[in-house]
Amino acid sequence: MSIDDVLSAELLERIRGRAAGYDERNEFCHEDLDELQEAGYLRALVPTEHGGLGWELPHLVKAQRLLASYAPATSLAVNMHQIWVSVARQMVQLGHTAFEQVLSEAAQGHIFAFGISEAGNDAVLFDSVTEARVSEDGSVTFTGTKIFTTLAPVWTRLGLFGKDVEATGEDGELPLIFGFLPREATGWRTIENWDTLGMRATQSHTTELDHANVPQKRVVRKLPLGPNQDPLVFSIFSSFLTLLAAVYTGIGDRALELAAELPNQRKALSTGTTLDQDPDFRYKVAEAQLRQLALDAHLYSVASDVETGQSHGPSWFPRLVSLRTSATRTARYIVDTALSVGGGAQYHRTSELSRLYRDVLAGIHHPSDDESAHRTLAAYILGPLE
Ligand SMILES: Cc1cc2nc3c(=O)[nH]c(=O)nc-3n(C[C@H](O)[C@H](O)[C@H](O)COP(=O)(O)OP(=O)(O)OC[C@H]3O[C@@H](n4cnc5c(N)ncnc54)[C@H](O)[C@@H]3O)c2cc1C
């Protein structure tokens, strides 16, 4: 199935038509998600043998970018699900069959959320302040607080991790435990505190875990503390950073469209011509286009390298954080340009650009943030900090 078959022009227009209302009412994008599920989009990356559409990552990147140009928050919300499917696809390709459950359950209609972030945890995947306790039967209970759980109102599986403080490291015992919490499990609750500047339709509430029980069959991997080369680490970072870049590139696409359209609708009293003929305006929009075309090439080269398993060795993480940083910076630059050439009307609270401006600022806060990306790049080029 092609992207147009799944994200039809009519569906995309309906999604765009609802975006302002979700934002205004601070509501989850329920209708969008239902329609995307119905269209098969939540099983896009699932291989056909598992009941999915069999798309590859660059194809999904293109689709997520397109969806973001219609509704950034809806695209970011569904992104979290797509990231887990992408992770599972990579892990299964490498022979880690524990992740097959993600592929088959996504094909059945389950919705996967990303319960990784914890307040103040700048080690991200390499440590956790959530306590994991392994029971005799191999199930694991998790106690702690996960922040920014996108898809909070609807997820049916929450992919999370925590630290087993009793793991000694002997006999291959590893402390960081990853698993998928079923919604029907006890020992967790959502704290409805999502009232943010932008990306409001993601409803990324806090999740409090109090002995939330993940059965043994849903415990998928154990890792050591600290940076390591495990394939799960690469699959999470590569899927997350590439798909996140797709969303922000899509915001830039829409802003650029508006930056091209709006000056046409404004006439200068002094010259009697529309502002698309003004050399200064033309330079600004051209600069935005220049940056977006560079990002376009960057995005697809990284997505294609992830898909084909290119061996970039130690330059992989610098490449991934560079893409994420360029995508969010470029999107902010283009939205800023569109606001500038679009005129004062766009500063009104209800204008689409005003909402895009609020949405695009969320790009500051996703991992790897600007400081962390630069630490990665500095260590790559200058060696470790002494
Ligand atoms: C739109 C968006 C969606 C995201 N979705 C996910 C996701 O699905 N899964 C995931 O693992 N990570 C997600 N992230 C989280 C992200 O990756 C970071 O972990 C997050 O931005 C926190 O960064 P920080 O450590 O700088 O926050 P910090 O500022 O250090 O900590 C944030 C903490 O402060 C609390 N807080 C502070 N002020 C207020 C206030 N006024 N009202 C309520 N609470 C307050 C927050 O609830 C949270 O507990 C998302 C981020 C964004 C911006």
The ligand as an ORCA input file, in Angstrom:
! r2SCAN-3c Opt
* xyz 0 1
  C       5.797     16.983     23.390
  C       6.675     16.003     24.081
  C       6.322     14.670     24.139
  C       7.147     13.740     24.784
  N       6.763     12.432     24.811
  C       7.517     11.522     25.480
  C       7.101     10.156     25.566
  O       6.076      9.745     25.023
  N       7.846      9.310     26.292
  C       8.983      9.688     26.924
  O       9.636      8.846     27.535
  N       9.404     10.997     26.869
  C       8.705     11.902     26.157
  N       9.117     13.220     26.079
  C       9.966     13.685     27.217
  C      11.244     14.267     26.875
  O      11.891     13.313     26.191
  C      11.978     14.819     28.122
  O      12.242     13.827     29.018
  C      11.142     15.862     28.814
  O      11.033     16.925     27.915
  C      11.687     16.301     30.190
  O      12.862     16.943     30.018
  P      13.666     17.526     31.249
  O      14.362     16.414     31.931
  O      14.436     18.651     30.711
  O      12.508     18.064     32.200
  P      12.585     18.626     33.690
  O      12.147     20.031     33.636
  O      13.875     18.290     34.346
  O      11.485     17.752     34.418
  C      10.172     17.801     34.046
  C       9.344     17.467     35.293
  O       8.824     18.654     35.877
  C       7.397     18.545     36.015
  N       6.860     19.899     35.943
  C       7.571     21.013     35.959
  N       6.769     22.105     35.895
  C       5.520     21.669     35.852
  C       4.276     22.312     35.771
  N       4.130     23.645     35.742
  N       3.186     21.563     35.694
  C       3.277     20.222     35.742
  N       4.460     19.567     35.830
  C       5.565     20.265     35.880
  C       7.029     17.626     34.904
  O       5.828     16.960     35.072
  C       8.164     16.631     34.989
  O       7.967     15.704     35.996
  C       8.336     14.168     25.410
  C       8.689     15.521     25.356
  C       7.883     16.427     24.701
  C       8.315     17.850     24.660
*
